[in-house]
Amino acid sequence: MSDIAKPPRQIQMGVIGPILALVILVAMGAAMNPNFLGWDNITNVLARSAFIGIIAVGMTFVITAGGLDLSVGSMAAFVAGLMILVMNKALPTMGVGVPVVLLGMAVALGAGLVAGLVNGLLITRLGIEAFIVTLGSMGIYRSLVTWLADGGTLSLDFGLRTFYQPVYYGGLFGISWPIIVFAVVVVLGEILMRSTAFGRHCAAIGSNDQVARYSSVRVARVRLLTYVMLGVLVGVATIMYVPRLGSASSATGLLWELEAIAAVIIGGTVLKGGFGRVWGTVIGVLILTLIGNILNLTDFVSPYLNGAIQGAIIVLAVVLQRESKPGH
Amino acid sequence: MTTPVLALSGVSRSFGPIEVLHGVDITLHPGRVHALIGENGAGKSTTMKILAGYQPASSGVILLDGQPVTLSSMGDAEARGISMIHQEFNLAEQLTVEQNIFLGRELKRGPFLDKPAMQATTRDLLARLDCHAAPDRVVSSLSNSDKQMVEIAKALLRDTRVLVMDEPTAVLTQTETAVLMAQVRVLRDQGTAVLFTSHKLDEVKAIADDLTIMRDGAVVWTGPASDLDEHQMAEAMVGREVSDLYPPKSTTVGEVVLQVSGLSVPGFAEDISFTLRKGEILGIAGLIGSGRTETFEGLAGLRPAKGAVRIKGRPVTIRHPWQALDHGLCYLTEDRKTRGLLLQKGMRDNLTLQALHKFSQVFLNKSAEDAALDQAIADFDIRGSRSVIVGNLSGGNQQKLLFAKTMLSDPDIIVIDEPTRGIDIGTKQQMYGFIRRLAEQGRAIVVISSEMQEVIGLSDRVLVMRRGRIAGELTGDAASEDAIVRLAMGVGQAATPDKEFV
């Protein structure tokens, strides 16, 4: 009862941990291959991180509020497929140009929003476990995209693809669009989490939803909003992703949900909710991407072991978090 | 007197630079019940945790049978015959009674569990405690007193010589308390040394052989319990005279602000009608299970409810707690640990949670939040470091924080459920003062309480509930314990009121 004044030393270790891991990875990479710190490689790593990263920012809010979304990977595939289908359909009437691309973007954002809304409503209105709902919708979206593609691949019209490609490959001042959009999403997400009532409410709900309810917080609405926001961000990520390959298939976005969740956890957000930090998620995403990148640039370890090393890092991150918690 | 089985000698305990226990001496004898009392934060819990091996002492000696020992863990203490029962039960709710009692020391025959033997032993142990819970009942379906008995049975199985109980009666009804007390006497007569804490001084008076009183981390009095009366105990705990526990009642009340008619909460309450005036404190009494909490949770939008509610003359519909708050009505929960406060968060985040819109335009104004916390700490005399998580505050300080949190959203109508559960007498007195001051500021207040003294001492008017209905209303001197009990039990004037009241 009188456990007064424990200095918050343990919090600092939790803060430093992920950063330290990232610094060590960068140092290892730099030591192994001189090209590692080159401009091309850095932008390559950042651009690759962008898709998962944008989704992981949304996932940070969902997990902080005590939820989970397993459907984001197949949702991305479904949104990509739908987007390509609509753009191809509209092409004969609209022609190659900005309007058809804008239409595609609107479809992606709209589809993401609706998908997130459906997840969120099932979870908040019917009170079904988030794990179950999103496990179900994961299967549904994955199956829908396979069906839309008739088991094969949906490809964007070649002319349109060439026109759309700058959204992935182009950019401002040598920084490609995915990186810029990722950065904007991260900054907005960090502010939203740290400095708004919404962020505080997410943490309160994840911490104890009964307390939040008894404190007049609109628990269902906040929860719903986290899923909707995540859905929209899946749409944003898909907008960046489609011009890269110009196609979607049943293999698109495979296991993205797990990478996004892993990034969130590595970054120090608590899996059962109550505490989240967006910048940590960014570090988590970078760590995951860097592992793959370093394995590709060096010969010591087979790149096929990428998943094993990522898995080990995830477990290690959680072990470190446990030790940094105040124990009894 | 016998030789002490367990004793602390000059034990101190520091958390970081702060010493919270200063040279505590306490001596437990076999076959005696020892009560440890003190205000919240006086160091009772820390003392018990050191005795039971949960925390090491920073300095001083623990003596077991006169020999200095180091209790390296609770397991170590248990192996030496010292068991502690926590206020919040330490039982696996989904397992059966028998599985809980044998958890970690299951009897086996070869590689398989020896269920018949465990069931038989469980039955024996529970019979010793006069508890009739079946060994294969799931613990979550038991009453609080039966859970308490299972905890004690668990301790008995481990050949406990010293039983440490942290506020064992806080969650028990009066009947359950009587059963527990009888069992404690049985244990005592069998030679067990029992140490327990309680805020209920009449209980202490009734059962304790020895008494230790703590204040601010030090022992201020120790000796035979028969040497002090309840009033002297209270004064020794608080360190000053405790005269008027309840503030004077007001004589003026204003216009009607809340009018409830025909409110029903399906399954819990029916046809509840009452009015509440500005500046008034309305007490709600009744047995546990009479639907008191549920009625007001229904009113505050926390449960489905039907009925006509008018606030300041306007009909309102309240389906969610945030709608209640929009109308200036706020329900302060009886359950501060699981519904009132975020135990893992700091004081600031807790304080402003309910009134966050006041600190947020687009962005949160954290310096304004800090200023509000300074104000709340000063206004409500909350003691504790600002950097500490709320779960580590004492019960009294948690309750004050919960109070401050609710008041920050500036409600006109406040329903306070069990305002002083599990807090000490000094803090109680403060809480009563706060509540009366709020009424004087022109707020309308409902106090739900299981402590009859509290309802009578604090309220201007008392409603008594029985089986989900209002059984009667009592005003002024008519609001006596006797009258309340009669209404709550549904017995006529002629019948002898049973004191079975909680």
Interface residues (C-beta under 8 A of the other chain):
Chain A: M1 S2 D3 I4 A5 K6 P7 P8 I191 S195 T196 A197 R200 H201 A203 A204 S207 N208 Q210 V211 A212 R213 Y214 S215 S216 V217 R218 G274 F275 P326 H328
Chain B: F15 G16 P17 I18 V20 L21 N40 G41 A42 G43 K44 S45 T46 Y54 G217 L302 H320 P321 W322 A324 L325 C330 Y331 T333 T338 R339 G340 L341 L342 L343 Q344 K345 D349 L353 Q354 L356 H357 F359 S360 V362 F363 L364 K366 G384 S385 S387 V388 I389 N392 S394 G395 K405 S409
